[in-house]
Amino acid sequence: MSSVIIDVSELRSFDSEEIKELEKFLKEKLKAELDVADREITVKPAEKGGMPSKDYLRVLLKKYLHKAELKED
């Protein structure tokens, strides 16, 4: 079973609440299991679902960053 790891170490520096909001956003959009660790979120396929593509995950992350008005300095 494959999984995708999303590095959230830079997001952690903004606010720990942002990680929880990102997890909530991804759970709403994906049919997958999420494991949140200190500096990463691991996306695993659900039992009856497939694994979302990396391109789709990238789009969702960009949407979240835009929604949360987070920008790189």
Secondary structure, DSSP 4 states (H G I P E B T S, - for coil): ---EEEE-HHHHTT-HHHHHHHHHHHHHH-SEEEEE-SSEEEEEE-SSSPPPPHHHHHHHHHHHHHHTT----
